[in-house]
Amino acid sequence: MSASPSSSRRYGPFSRSDRRRCSHASVAGSAAPSEYRPRVTSGGLRFAVWWSPEEGLLFEVNFTDYLDVGLFLDHRLVRRRIRERAEGCGSLNLFAYTCAATAHAAAGGASRTVSVDTSHSYLEWGKRNLGLNGIGGPAHEIVRSDGLTFLRLSGQGPVTTSC
């Protein structure tokens, strides 16, 4: 005899209430930008893009157009640690993907961020994630390059820091 699911049942790292907070209809309380409105495809009407909250930040997730959704949930604790340690430090995010770690570093007070990835598509997604959280300007650079090539060309060797 199995127990019936309770309202406090957890789904991976999220509870049901966390899942309900994800939204395709609003971003930080405002109307969704026009590029995020539902679109009609051969399969009918669908919402391609949703926003997922994490530690007071919003991240775009896409459950339909890509194999991956844009946010690695198992890295959530690492992003929290980055945010806690970022105050006054610079942040280099190699293999940046959708710039979630960069957003946490900037939200934690990083003086400068550099996000590096080879994929134009994911860097554009990263720019949208940073924009959703009001992060931009010359202190937050996005570079399309291979991470190891970037290190070699920028003269950065093994990095040691007190941050």
C-alpha positions in Angstrom: 0.0 0.0 0.0 1.6 3.3 -1.1 1.1 6.6 0.5 -0.7 9.3 -1.4 1.4 12.3 -2.5 1.3 15.1 -0.1 1.2 18.8 -1.0 4.8 19.1 0.3 6.1 16.6 -2.1 9.3 17.7 -3.7 10.2 17.4 -7.4 14.0 17.2 -7.6 15.3 20.4 -6.0 12.0 22.2 -6.3 8.7 22.0 -4.4 5.3 22.4 -6.2 5.2 26.0 -5.1 8.6 26.7 -6.7 7.2 25.2 -10.0 4.2 27.4 -9.9 6.4 30.5 -9.5 7.9 29.9 -12.9 6.2 32.1 -15.4 5.9 32.7 -19.1 3.5 35.7 -18.6 5.6 38.1 -16.6 9.2 39.2 -16.0 9.7 40.9 -12.7 6.1 41.9 -12.6 6.0 43.5 -16.1 4.5 42.2 -19.4 6.6 39.7 -21.3 8.7 41.2 -24.1 7.2 40.6 -27.5 9.9 38.1 -28.5 8.7 35.9 -25.6 5.1 35.9 -26.5 3.6 32.5 -27.6 4.3 31.6 -31.1 2.5 29.3 -33.5 4.5 26.4 -35.0 3.5 23.4 -37.0 2.7 21.7 -33.7 0.3 24.5 -32.7 0.4 27.2 -30.1 3.2 26.8 -27.6 5.3 28.8 -25.1 8.9 28.2 -26.0 10.4 30.4 -23.2 9.7 30.5 -19.5 11.4 32.3 -16.7 12.7 30.5 -13.6 13.5 32.4 -10.4 16.7 31.6 -8.4 18.0 33.5 -5.4 16.1 36.7 -6.5 17.3 36.5 -10.1 15.4 35.4 -13.2 16.7 33.0 -15.9 15.2 32.2 -19.2 14.5 28.5 -19.7 13.4 26.8 -22.9 11.8 23.4 -22.7 11.0 22.9 -26.4 13.6 24.3 -28.7 16.9 22.7 -27.4 18.1 19.5 -25.9 19.1 21.4 -22.7 16.9 24.0 -21.0 19.4 26.7 -20.3 20.0 26.3 -16.6 21.8 23.4 -14.9 19.9 22.8 -11.7 22.7 20.8 -10.1 25.0 23.9 -10.3 22.6 26.0 -8.1 24.7 25.6 -5.0 27.9 26.6 -6.9 26.1 29.7 -8.2 25.1 30.6 -4.7 28.8 30.2 -3.5 29.9 32.4 -6.4 27.4 35.1 -5.4 28.5 35.0 -1.7 32.2 35.4 -2.6 31.9 37.9 -5.5 31.9 41.3 -3.6 34.6 43.5 -5.1 36.2 40.7 -7.1 36.5 40.1 -10.9 34.8 37.0 -12.3 35.9 35.0 -15.3 33.2 32.6 -16.5 34.8 30.2 -19.0 32.4 28.0 -20.9 29.7 30.4 -19.8 26.7 28.7 -21.5 23.8 31.0 -20.6 25.7 33.2 -18.2 23.9 32.1 -15.0 27.1 32.1 -13.0 27.9 35.5 -14.3 24.5 36.9 -13.2 25.1 35.6 -9.7 28.6 37.1 -9.6 27.3 40.5 -10.7 24.4 40.3 -8.2 26.9 39.5 -5.5 28.9 42.7 -6.3 31.6 41.6 -8.7 33.5 44.6 -9.9 33.9 43.1 -13.4 32.7 40.0 -15.2 33.9 38.3 -18.4 31.8 35.5 -19.9 33.5 33.3 -22.6 31.8 30.7 -24.7 32.1 29.4 -28.3 28.4 29.4 -29.0 26.8 32.5 -30.5 23.3 31.2 -29.6 24.2 30.6 -26.0 25.9 33.9 -25.6 22.8 35.7 -27.0 20.8 33.7 -24.4 23.3 34.8 -21.8 22.8 38.5 -22.8 19.1 38.0 -22.3 19.6 36.5 -18.9 21.9 39.3 -17.8 19.3 41.9 -19.2 16.5 40.2 -17.3 18.4 41.0 -14.2 19.5 44.5 -15.0 23.1 43.6 -15.6 25.0 45.2 -18.4 27.5 47.8 -19.4 31.3 47.8 -19.9 31.9 46.1 -16.6 30.2 42.9 -17.9 31.9 41.7 -21.0 30.8 38.8 -23.2 33.4 37.2 -25.5 32.8 34.6 -28.2 35.9 32.3 -28.0 37.1 28.9 -26.9 37.9 29.2 -23.2 41.4 27.8 -23.4 42.3 29.9 -26.4 41.0 33.0 -24.5 43.3 32.2 -21.6 46.3 31.7 -23.9 45.6 34.9 -25.9 44.9 37.0 -22.8 48.0 35.9 -21.1 46.1 34.4 -18.2 47.8 31.4 -16.7 46.7 29.6 -13.6 44.7 32.0 -11.6 45.2 32.5 -7.9 43.2 35.1 -6.0 42.3 36.1 -2.5 38.6 36.6 -3.5 
